[in-house]
Amino acid sequence: MIAKIVNTLISKIGLAVLSICLLLLNSNVLGSEGLGAVGILVLDISVFLLLGNIVVGGRMIYHASRL
């Protein structure tokens, strides 16, 4: 049990460090305009996924069990 907790904690910390490194690399390579464009793209995808989940979410699970 403790090993799973430690493994998960190390994985989360490693992912956070890699995410910060990627952010710094992107900001240096793309600049502020490119980073803003990437941010808007990610925001658009997140909004579409959120709306799709609200509209379709439970119905898809209900109908998938009927197939």
ZIVEN-V170458 format. One record per residue. N is the residue number from 1. RES is the residue in three letters. PSI is psi in radians with two decimals (* if undefined). Layout:
# ZIVEN-V170458
N | RES | PSI
N | RES | PSI
This chain:
# ZIVEN-V170458
1 | MET | -0.81
2 | ILE | -0.64
3 | ALA | -0.68
4 | LYS | -0.70
5 | ILE | -0.79
6 | VAL | -0.75
7 | ASN | -0.77
8 | THR | -0.74
9 | LEU | -0.78
10 | ILE | -0.69
11 | SER | -0.77
12 | LYS | -0.74
13 | ILE | -0.75
14 | GLY | -0.72
15 | LEU | -0.68
16 | ALA | -0.72
17 | VAL | -0.77
18 | LEU | -0.64
19 | SER | -0.72
20 | ILE | -0.71
21 | CYS | -0.74
22 | LEU | -0.69
23 | LEU | -0.79
24 | LEU | -0.72
25 | LEU | -0.78
26 | ASN | -0.72
27 | SER | -0.59
28 | ASN | -0.67
29 | VAL | -0.83
30 | LEU | -0.48
31 | GLY | 3.14
32 | SER | -0.63
33 | GLU | -0.77
34 | GLY | -0.68
35 | LEU | -0.63
36 | GLY | -0.69
37 | ALA | -0.71
38 | VAL | -0.70
39 | GLY | -0.72
40 | ILE | -0.68
41 | LEU | -0.79
42 | VAL | -0.68
43 | LEU | -0.77
44 | ASP | -0.81
45 | ILE | -0.71
46 | SER | -0.71
47 | VAL | -0.76
48 | PHE | -0.72
49 | LEU | -0.70
50 | LEU | -0.82
51 | LEU | -0.70
52 | GLY | -0.67
53 | ASN | -0.65
54 | ILE | -0.76
55 | VAL | -0.79
56 | VAL | -0.57
57 | GLY | -1.41
58 | GLY | -0.53
59 | ARG | -0.64
60 | MET | -0.71
61 | ILE | -0.72
62 | TYR | -0.83
63 | HIS | -0.46
64 | ALA | -0.57
65 | SER | -0.29
66 | ARG | -0.27
67 | LEU | *
